Amino acid sequence: MKRSTDRILTTHVGSLSRPDELVALLRTKDRGQPYDHETFAKLVRGEQSKTTFFAYIVERFNGFTRKPAPVGQEGNPRGVSREYRAFPEYYAWSERIAEWAGGRGGDRNRYGVDVCTGPVSYKGHAVVRTDIENLATALKGLRHEEVFVPAIAPSYIFATLANEFYRTEEEYEQALADALREEYRAIVDAGFVVQIDDPRLVTQYMMSPNLSVADCRKWAEKRVEAINYSLRGIPREKVRFHTCYSIDVGPRVHDMELKDIVDILLRIEAGAYSFEAANPRHEHEYHVFEQVRPPDGTILIPGVISHTTNLVEHPELIAERIVRYAKIVGRENVIAGADCGFAASGVRFNDVHPSVVWLKFAAMTEGARLATRQLWGRA
């Protein structure tokens, strides 16, 4: 895995804005409706074939069936969260705005929910191979240091898609881990770094009002065991792990604090860790690493631009954020990143406009240059 050996490297989380034509096809595909396969293949560039992590799972896994969604609040998984309960007026307003702007929130549930009803196995070999080929083609002629491909963590599927087949939770999660390992290996064998995505690892607290911080820590410890099981035999330097507090743009006062989960996150057998560090709810948490030292050789990828605002961060602020981490863990152990994906669901309304996203990336690049000058003493 590349390190910031002579300058601050930059990266992102993986989800980038898609063309409007592709978004429309992704929405149709996600709903299980007929779509133009030839046009879809022509429009997909890089690694843009995934709609949501839910649809992506069903497309690449055996063992899942789409069933009618529950009615009422039960049909909205976020409706039981601490945030929804604390701010019902805000989220009702937010959903109305989103529906008017392009239809996000209830889209998945209107077209059913996916449930494990049979043995889980991986069937996505051809699809992931196409992803890899598309990405390799898109890279031709472009300067780059290293390439990563995102894939979901078994813990996320375990937490979000109900099991109606396996006798125990352990059997279900192990089956998911075994299946996903095939995708991870395909990515690594192609010469890419695999990014394991799991927003649920830190949002379990927000999503489960009946659980304490201690309860969520115990829950997360079990999920980390499953993640590590899925990564067995894959070198740490070929793995980066990403977690965040989701694409929810709201008050976020019930986010789990980094200090309450960081030691468990660092048990994941990855070479780098990507996490939110730019939005106002979490920017101060760089202090956590003054007390909790990552394992030797670990790379931190703090978010230095946020997906929660259309404001473009000033390069000097970005440089300041980078330097804070570099002074704590060493400049070679920091890569500048984003808090979350900017089009984390191909079928949803994007909260940050694509034109603004590219300006944010430009600002991050300039901020990394400024930080490099400070950290390496260059004029």
N, C-alpha and C positions, 0 to 999 in steps of 0.2 A: 504494500500500500504506500502510495506517495506521501511524503511528509513535506512540510514547509521548511526545507533545508536552507534555501537561500532567499526566499521571499514568501509572503503569505499567499497560500493558494486559496482559491474560492471554489465553491460548489453550490448545489441546491438540493432540494429534497427529492425531486424526481418528477413531480407533476407540474407540467407547464401548460399554458393556455393552448387550446386547440382551435382550429379554424371552425367557423360557424357551421359549415357544411358537415364537418366531421362530428360536431356536437349533436346535430340533428340525427345522424345515423347511429351514434352511440346511444342516444335516448331510445330510439326505436329498437335497437338490438337488446338493450337492457330490459325492455318491457316484454321481450320474447316475441316480438312481432316481426314479420318478414321485412328484410332490408336488402339493398343492392350490394351484394358481396364484392362485386368487381369494383364499384365506386369506392366502397369502404377500403379495400386494399390499396387503391391508388392514393387515397387521402391520408392514410396512416403514415406518419413520418416518425423516425426515431423510435420511441417506445411509448406510443400513444394509444395502444389498442385496448387498454383496460378502461372500463367505465367506472364502476365502483368496485371496491374490494368484495362486495357481496356478489355482484354479477360475475366478476372475474373468478371467484371460487367455483361457482356452479358451472361455468364454462370449462374449467380445467380439472374438475373433480367428479368422479363417480360417487354416488351415494346420497345425493341431495335432490329433493323434490320441492317445487314451488307450490305453496298452499295459499289459500285465501288469508289475507291479513286479519287479525282480530279487529273488532270495531272499537271505537272510543279511544280512551287514553292508552289502552293496552296495545293499540295499533301503532303507537308512536313511542319507540323505545326511549327517546329523550324526555318524553312527557312525565316520566317518574323521577327524573334526576333532581338533584338539589337545586340546580339553577332554574329549571322550569318551575319548581315549587316556590322558589323564592321570588321569581320575577315573571309571573304569568302574563301580566299586561305587556311587558316588553316582548316576550316571545310570541304572543298572539299577533302583535303589531309586526314583528319581524317576518313571521310566516306569511302574513297578508302581502307585505312588500315583495317578498320573494316569489310568491305565486303570481303576482301581477307582472313581475319583471321577467319571468321565464320558467317558473314552476320548479321549485326545488323540494323543500321539506317533505311533503307527503308522497312524492313520486314513487319511491320504492314500495311503500306499503299499499298504495293504490293498486299496484300490479302484483301483489302477493309477497309472501316472505318465504325464504328458503330454509328447509328443515332437513336434517340428516335422517334419512329413512332406510338406509342400507349400508353395506360395507363401503368405507371410504378408500378410494385409490386414485392415483394420479392418471389423468388421461390427456394432459395438456402438452405432451411432447412436441407435437407439430406446431402448436400455437406459440410456445416459448421459443421454438427454433425460428419461427417467422419473426418474432420480436427481435431476436438477436440479429438476424439477417437485416432487418429494417434499420436497426441501430447502427450496425457496421456500415451499411450503405450511406446513412446520413452523416457519418463521421468522415467520409472520404474528403480529403482536401482541407479539413478543418484542424486547427491546432488544438490539442487537448493533452492533458497530463495523464488522466486515467478515466476509465469509464465504469459506471456502476449501473446496475439494474435493480429496481425495487421489487420486492416480493413480500407477501404478507406473512406474518408470524402465525404459528399454530395457535398460540394463545388468543389471538384476536378472533379467529374463527370460533374457537371453543367458547369464548365469552359472548359472541353475538349471534351465532346460529344454533338453534336448539337441537338437542340430540333426542331422537325417538327410536334409536336402533340399539346402541351399545348399552350393556348392562350397567357400566360404571362410567363416571366422568374420566377416570384415568385411562380406560380403554379407548374412549372417544378421542381424547387429546393425543394419545400415542399414535392412533391411526392417522390423525391429521399431520402429526410431525413426520411420520414415515412417508406420507404422500408428498408433503411439501419439500422434503429433502431431495426428491427427484428434480424439482424445479431449481432448487439452490445449486445442485451439482451441475445442471445443464448450464447455468449462468457462469459459474466458476470455471467449468471445463472449456467454455468459449473464450476464456481469458479476461472476463470482466470481474469486478467486485460485486458481491451481492449485498444489497441493502435490505435488512430485515425491518419491516415496518410494523409497529404495534402501538397505536395511540391508546388502546384500552388499558395498557399496563399502568398508566398514570391517571386515566380518567375513570377507573373503577370506583374511586372514592366519590367523584361527582355523580356517577350514574347509580350509585347504591346508597341512598340516604340511611338505610338501616345498618350500614357497616361503619365501624370506627376506623381511624387511621391504622391502629394495630391490626384490625381484621384485614384491611386492604394490604398491609405489608405481608401477612401470612398468605393471602391469596396470590400476591405477586411473586412470592418465593416459589410457589408451585408452578406458576406460568414460566418463570425463568428456567426451571428444571426442564420443562418441555421444549423451550426454545433451544437450550443447549443440547438436548437429545437430538433435535432436528438438524443441528449443525455438526454432529459428530463426524470426525474425519475431514472436516473442511478447515484449512488453516485460518487462524484468527486474522491474519493480515489480508485475507480475501473477504472479510466480513465487516460491514459497518451496520450499526443499529440505530434506528430512528424512532423516537417517541415524541409525542406532542400532546397538546390539549384539544386537538381536533380543529376542524375548520369553523367551529362555532365562534361567531363574532358577537359577543354579548358581555354582560358584566364580568363573568368569569371569577367571581369572588369565592367560588367553591372549588377551584383548582387545587389539587394536591400540591403541597410545597415540595420543592426539590430536596430539601434537607430530610424529608420524611421517607424518601424512596431511593436516593442516590446510591446508597451502599448496595442495594439489591440490583439496581440497573447495572452497576459495574461488575456484577457477577456474570453477566452475559458474555459469552466467549467471542467477543468481537474486538477488532483492532481499533475501531473508532466509534464514537457515540455522538449522534446528532440530536439536538434538543432545543426547545424554545428558550431564547435568552434576550429577545429584542422587545417583545411587547411589554407594556408598562406593569403588568402583573408579575413578571418574572425577571425583569432586567437586573434587579438587585442580587439575584441568586448566584452571581459569580463568586460572592463571598463564601458560598458553600465549599468551594474547592480550596479555600484557605484552611479548612478543617478536615476535609475528606480528600485525600490524595489518590488520584487514579493509579492503577497499576503501571509499573514502568513500561515505557514504550507506547502507552495509550494516547490516541489522538482524540482531541475534543473538537467537535464541530458545532459551536454555539450559533444559534440564529442571530444574525446581526441586522437582518431586515425582517419585517413582520408582514404576515398575511392578513392581519386584522385591521389594516388601515390603507386607504388610498394615498396617504401622504408619502412622499418619497423622502426617505431618510437622508440627512446631509452626510456627505462623505466624511467630514471631520468627526461626526458622531459615530459613524461606523468604525472609523479608525480607533476611536477611543474605546469602543466595545471590544475590538480585537486585542488591543494592547492590554486591557485589563486581564484577559485570560492568559495572554502570553507571559505577563509578569508573574503569574501564579504557577503555570505548568510548563513554561518554556515555549519560546516562539516556534520551535520546530514541531511542537505538539498541538498546534492550533491551525485549523482550516476554517475560513469564514463561510458560513452557510446561511440558509433561510430558516425561519421558524417552522414552516410547514409548506406543503405544496400550494401553488397558486391556482390550480384547477384540480383539486383533490377528488372531484367527482366529475366525470365527463358529461353527466346528464344534469348537472345543477347549475343554477345561476352563479356566476363568479362574482364574489364580493369585491375583488380587486380587478379593475379593468385591465385587459391585456396590455394596452399601451403604457399603463402605469407600471405593470410588472417589469417590462423591459427597462424602464427608467430606474427601477429599484435595483435591478441587476447591474446596470451601469454605475449606479452610485456605490454598490458594494465593491465593484472592481476598483473604482477610484479610492474608496476607503482602504482597501487592501494595499494599494500603492502607498498611500500616506502612512499606514501602519508599518509597512516594510521600511520606509525611510527612517522612521523613528527607531525601529527595533534593530536594524542593521547599520544605522548611522550613515545612511546614504544621503547625498544632497538632492 
